[in-house]
Structure formats: C-alpha cells, structure tokens
Amino acid sequence: YFLEHRFPLAEETILPSPRGKSEQQEAEVTGANRAYHCHSYSQAYENRQREQHQARRKLCVASVICTFFMIAEITGKYVCGHIAGSLAVLSDAAHILVDLTGFLISLLSLCLTSKPPTKQCTFGWHRAEILGALMSMIIVWMVTGVLIYLACMRLLHPDYDIDATVMLITSACAVLTNILLSLILHQTGPGHSHGAQGREGTSAPLEPALSNASLQAAFVHAIGDLFQSISVLISALIIFFKPQYKIADPICTFVFSIFVLATTITILRDILTILMEGTSKGFAYDAVKARILTVEKVESVHDLHVWALTMNQTALSAHIATDSTDSQKILRDVTQALFEQYSFHSITIQIESGQDQKPDCVFCQEPRD
C-alpha cells in the first residue's frame, strides 16, 4: 500500500523522451502545413486538360463531317452539271474548304499548346492557340472579301446562267450540315458553385467555362458557313420559282458575307485583348483588388496585374503591403481567397512592409479606368 501511493503507476509518471517529443512536434507542424502548397488551391491544370480534350474531340468529329460533305458536294456538282453556274454555291464550297482548313489549324495549335514549358517559353505554348485562332479569322476575312468582289462583278455583268434545282438541293444539304457542325462545336456555358466545400476544406472555386480559342474560332467558321448556306438556300428558292430574278444570287452572297464578317468581331476583340496582355472576361480589376483587401491584416495592394494567357487561363501578380510579422500566413490567406473565388492559372504575390511604400512611385500608381 505504501509503495503504491509513494510511487504512482508508471503510466502516470513516465515523461515522453526528447526524441518522442520532437517527433510529436514535427508531426503537428507537418499536419498543420500539409494542406498548403503554392498550387494547392489551383485547378488550372485539370481544367486545361479537360478543355483541350473536349476541343480535340469536337474538332476531329467536325473535320470528318466537313470532309465527307465537301467530297459529296463536289461529286454531286460535277455529276449534276458542273457547279450549276451559281456563285452562291461556289461560295458555299469555298467556305466548307475554309472551314476544314480552320479546323486543321485549330487542331495543330492544340497540339502545340500541349507542349511543356521551356526556358525560353516559360509560360508554355498556350499562345499558339490564340495565334491559330487569329490565322483562322484572317482566312475567313480573305475568302469573304474575294466572294464580295465576285458578287459585285456579277452585279455589274449579269451574263450568267444558274441551275436552280442543283443549287436548291446542294444548299439544303449544306444548311443541315452546318447546323450539325455548329451544334458539335458549340461550347458549354460557365459553371457555378453554391459554396460547396472543395478539397482541403476550402470553398470550391467557380468552375470556369471551357472557352477554348481554337474551338471558338472553329465555331465562328461554322456559323459563318451556316449564314452563307442560308443565303444560298434563299437565292435558290427565289431563282427556282422566279428564274428571271437570278440577280438574287450575288445579292444574297453580298448581304450574307457581311453577316459572316460580323460574326468574327467578338472573337477578334478577344484575341486582340489577349495579345495586348489585357484582362479576360470574369476578372474585373476592381473586384480582384477588393477581394485581396478583405484578407485580414492586408493594408494595401499595388502593382496589381491581371492578364490572360488564353481565353480561360488568367495570371495575377501583385505587391501587398502589411505590417504583420507572419508574411507566410498573409501569403496563404491571399492565395486561398483568390483561388476560392477565381480560377487563376497562376498567382504571384510579393509581401512588403507598409513603411516601405513610396506614394510618388510610378509603378505603384493605380491604373486608369
């Protein structure tokens, strides 16, 4: 009895060894930091892989359909009487060939964007997608310009004959084919989040739209070709019932060529914005800055840059002023806050002391609206 109360049980008195204590502390530190990595919150790689896979699949299917219809159309024209004499049918065939060329350029640019970064191209080959889309739009403008010129020449010199039956059959098939191509190449809209918990206990970021520039350029090609096919069908119906109104052929070609050019304005604006290192859609400068300022102990934000590598890959860099001694915590909080609300490709944050700021610094000034 004396021994039991004088010397308590071993499990109550034995202290952990220094080695066991250090291992326990290391485990606690590891457990605390295991959730953080500079790219832990980013889903840019997964989104990019999913986007490219979807774009390749759609472009391959569209290329096969386009090739099949182009061969069938050319064969039918020669069997039924050598192009039927219609400029509208000729322009339709030209647009199909241009579409196929655009699809192949888009596929080539997607192959280039899959290449890993190099020491010379540190961001990778993502801009090949933008250059491919720009090349496709240039081809559309060139071919449309030639067709407008030919339409004007036919308005000035109306000495030509048209086989309305062949023109009507061909244009009807073209409209159906281009509707199918447009449906295949159409991209899904942006996703959304209701604050569901993502991995690592953080709120899931808004799922970005899989807006691939190559696929968007191909879609514009298909829409332009659809407009042109509709113009052929309208002029074919007019000429079929009223042969004396064959002037409808060049007029429809001229009018709908303008519609084709109009469809390229939006993607051209997006392409030029990206090439000028502009901010992509969904990333408002003031909103991003306000989100950073909501993080605790962040005093100010300057030298903030938000620019697009592609249509859905946006990068950010910023200088953050704070008097907090735990700069790593500020870095983690800001990075997590941005990734929770936006789908950035990469984020680079520089932590500075509030005392080091210079109000007259040119680089720290707020950009103009």
Disulfide bonds with the S-S distance in Angstrom:
none
